[in-house]
Amino acid sequence: MNTSTMSAMLGIVRLMPILPMLAFIGAASAQRPAEPSCAELEHSNSAQQMEYLEGDRAKLAPECIEYALKHLGIEEYSPAIQTLVRYLDFESPTLAKVNLAVSRSFDVAWIEHAYRYPARTALSYIGLPAAISLVALIANPSTPDVVAENAAEALGDMHNHDRSRAVALLASSAKAERDALKAERLRAAARKIANACVGAELRNRCELALN
């Protein structure tokens, strides 16, 4: 066996432990859903997209809802905050075209999460102007679980560079809340975000923010 052949074989051996992950990355990219399209809103502005979402939701086209939610987030259109929060339970119709078996077989949830709730992403793009509305949703006992969870995730997403800030916001809101049930809901959301903080330094900041 010549030197070049041996080097090639050694290279393959070194790659073997990461081959499954490389295959996963390629498959995940191939399964990325198409961009939402909506002929009705194709030439619309943010105000028109918000107006569309404020119509009778049952009569709206799901693809157009997703299109409007995505573009309002891209434009960081803060006048639409109250409209967007009403869509925190809206699931992306394009996600149905993604083969989630790829992500589930590798136990990687980010593929599903990245696309599943477009209003959550839109609110995270808008950022701090949406924070008060999101905190209120989380605190309200009548808020459906999926909406409260996505509100908390949106808070975490907007502080993605340092999620301890989201933890601190929720913890301080809980301390200021006089209603015991609302305060506990806020503390629970803060703990959940803190538990997901990765890395010793960030985890420490998140734990400190709880107190």
C-alpha positions as CSV (number, residue, x, y, z in Angstrom):
1,M,0.0,0.0,0.0
2,N,1.5,3.3,-1.0
3,T,1.7,6.4,1.2
4,S,-1.1,8.3,-0.5
5,T,-3.6,5.4,-0.2
6,M,-2.7,5.0,3.5
7,S,-3.2,8.7,4.1
8,A,-6.6,8.6,2.4
9,M,-7.7,5.7,4.5
10,L,-6.6,7.4,7.7
11,G,-8.6,10.4,6.7
12,I,-11.7,8.3,6.3
13,V,-11.1,6.7,9.7
14,R,-10.8,10.1,11.4
15,L,-14.1,11.2,9.7
16,M,-16.1,8.2,10.8
17,P,-17.1,9.5,14.2
18,I,-18.6,12.6,12.7
19,L,-20.2,11.1,9.5
20,P,-23.6,10.7,11.1
21,M,-23.6,14.4,12.1
22,L,-22.5,15.4,8.6
23,A,-25.3,13.3,7.1
24,F,-27.7,15.0,9.5
25,I,-26.6,18.5,8.5
26,G,-27.0,17.7,4.8
27,A,-30.4,16.1,5.3
28,A,-31.6,19.0,7.5
29,S,-30.6,21.5,4.9
30,A,-32.5,19.5,2.3
31,Q,-35.6,19.4,4.5
32,R,-35.6,23.2,5.1
33,P,-39.2,24.4,4.3
34,A,-39.8,26.7,1.4
35,E,-40.3,30.4,2.1
36,P,-44.0,31.3,2.6
37,S,-45.6,32.8,-0.4
38,C,-48.8,34.8,-0.7
39,A,-49.9,36.5,-3.9
40,E,-52.4,38.6,-2.0
41,L,-49.8,40.2,0.1
42,E,-46.8,40.1,-2.2
43,H,-46.7,43.8,-2.7
44,S,-48.1,44.8,0.7
45,N,-46.5,47.0,3.3
46,S,-46.4,46.3,7.1
47,A,-49.6,48.2,7.8
48,Q,-51.4,46.2,5.2
49,Q,-50.0,42.9,6.6
50,M,-51.1,43.8,10.1
51,E,-54.6,44.7,8.8
52,Y,-54.8,41.3,7.0
53,L,-54.0,39.5,10.3
54,E,-56.7,41.4,12.1
55,G,-59.3,39.9,9.8
56,D,-61.4,36.8,10.6
57,R,-58.6,34.3,11.3
58,A,-60.8,31.4,10.3
59,K,-61.1,32.8,6.8
60,L,-57.5,33.7,6.2
61,A,-55.1,31.6,4.2
62,P,-52.5,29.9,6.4
63,E,-49.7,30.6,3.9
64,C,-50.7,34.3,3.9
65,I,-50.8,34.4,7.7
66,E,-47.3,33.0,7.8
67,Y,-46.1,35.4,5.1
68,A,-47.5,38.4,7.1
69,L,-46.0,37.2,10.4
70,K,-42.6,36.7,9.0
71,H,-42.4,40.0,7.2
72,L,-43.7,42.0,10.2
73,G,-40.9,40.5,12.2
74,I,-38.3,41.2,9.5
75,E,-39.4,44.9,9.5
76,E,-39.5,44.9,13.3
77,Y,-42.9,46.5,13.0
78,S,-43.8,47.4,16.6
79,P,-47.3,48.6,15.9
80,A,-48.2,45.0,15.2
81,I,-47.2,43.7,18.7
82,Q,-50.7,43.1,20.0
83,T,-51.7,41.5,16.7
84,L,-48.7,39.2,16.8
85,V,-49.3,38.0,20.3
86,R,-52.7,36.7,19.2
87,Y,-50.9,34.5,16.8
88,L,-48.4,32.9,19.2
89,D,-50.3,29.6,18.8
90,F,-50.2,29.7,15.0
91,E,-48.2,26.8,13.6
92,S,-46.3,27.2,10.3
93,P,-48.1,25.4,7.5
94,T,-44.8,25.0,5.6
95,L,-43.4,23.0,8.5
96,A,-45.8,20.1,7.5
97,K,-43.6,19.7,4.4
98,V,-40.5,19.1,6.5
99,N,-39.5,15.6,7.3
100,L,-39.2,15.9,11.0
101,A,-38.0,12.3,11.3
102,V,-34.6,13.7,10.4
103,S,-34.4,15.9,13.5
104,R,-36.1,13.5,15.8
105,S,-33.9,10.6,14.9
106,F,-30.9,12.8,16.1
107,D,-32.9,14.2,19.0
108,V,-32.3,17.7,17.7
109,A,-35.3,20.0,18.4
110,W,-34.0,23.2,16.8
111,I,-35.1,22.4,13.3
112,E,-38.7,22.2,14.4
113,H,-38.5,25.1,16.7
114,A,-36.8,27.4,14.2
115,Y,-39.9,27.3,12.0
116,R,-42.9,26.1,14.0
117,Y,-44.2,29.4,15.5
118,P,-43.5,32.4,13.2
119,A,-45.2,34.9,15.6
120,R,-42.7,34.0,18.3
121,T,-39.8,34.7,15.9
122,A,-41.4,38.0,14.8
123,L,-41.8,39.2,18.3
124,S,-38.2,38.3,19.2
125,Y,-37.1,40.4,16.2
126,I,-39.1,43.4,17.4
127,G,-37.4,43.0,20.7
128,L,-37.8,45.0,23.9
129,P,-40.9,46.9,22.8
130,A,-42.7,43.6,22.9
131,A,-41.4,42.6,26.3
132,I,-44.2,44.1,28.4
133,S,-46.9,42.3,26.4
134,L,-45.1,39.0,26.6
135,V,-44.6,39.2,30.4
136,A,-48.3,40.0,30.7
137,L,-49.2,36.9,28.6
138,I,-47.0,34.7,30.7
139,A,-48.4,36.0,34.0
140,N,-52.1,35.6,33.0
141,P,-53.5,32.2,34.2
142,S,-56.0,32.2,31.3
143,T,-53.3,32.2,28.7
144,P,-53.1,28.8,26.9
145,D,-50.0,26.9,27.7
146,V,-48.6,27.0,24.2
147,V,-49.0,30.8,24.0
148,A,-47.4,31.3,27.4
149,E,-44.5,29.0,26.5
150,N,-43.9,30.8,23.2
151,A,-44.1,34.2,24.9
152,A,-41.3,33.0,27.2
153,E,-39.3,31.6,24.3
154,A,-39.7,34.9,22.5
155,L,-38.3,36.7,25.5
156,G,-35.4,34.3,25.6
157,D,-34.8,34.6,21.8
158,M,-34.7,38.4,21.9
159,H,-31.9,38.1,24.6
160,N,-30.3,35.2,22.8
161,H,-26.8,36.7,23.3
162,D,-27.4,36.7,27.0
163,R,-30.5,34.9,28.2
164,S,-29.8,35.8,31.8
165,R,-31.5,39.1,30.9
166,A,-34.7,37.4,30.1
167,V,-34.4,35.5,33.4
168,A,-33.8,38.7,35.2
169,L,-36.8,40.4,33.6
170,L,-39.2,37.6,34.5
171,A,-37.8,37.3,38.0
172,S,-38.1,41.0,38.7
173,S,-41.6,41.0,37.3
174,A,-42.5,38.2,39.6
175,K,-41.2,40.1,42.6
176,A,-43.3,43.1,41.6
177,E,-46.4,41.1,41.0
178,R,-48.9,41.1,43.9
179,D,-51.0,38.2,42.6
180,A,-49.5,35.0,43.9
181,L,-50.5,32.9,41.0
182,K,-49.3,35.3,38.4
183,A,-46.0,35.7,40.3
184,E,-45.5,31.9,40.4
185,R,-46.1,31.7,36.6
186,L,-43.5,34.3,36.0
187,R,-41.0,32.6,38.3
188,A,-41.7,29.2,36.6
189,A,-40.9,30.8,33.2
190,A,-37.8,32.3,34.5
191,R,-36.6,29.0,36.0
192,K,-37.3,27.2,32.7
193,I,-35.1,29.7,30.7
194,A,-32.4,29.5,33.4
195,N,-32.3,25.7,33.2
196,A,-31.7,25.9,29.5
197,C,-28.7,28.3,29.8
198,V,-25.7,26.5,28.4
199,G,-22.1,27.0,29.5
200,A,-20.8,27.5,33.1
201,E,-20.5,31.3,32.9
202,L,-24.0,31.9,31.4
203,R,-25.5,29.3,33.6
204,N,-24.1,31.1,36.6
205,R,-25.5,34.5,35.4
206,C,-28.9,32.9,34.8
207,E,-28.9,31.4,38.3
208,L,-28.0,34.7,39.9
209,A,-30.7,36.4,37.9
210,L,-33.3,34.2,39.5
211,N,-32.6,35.7,42.9
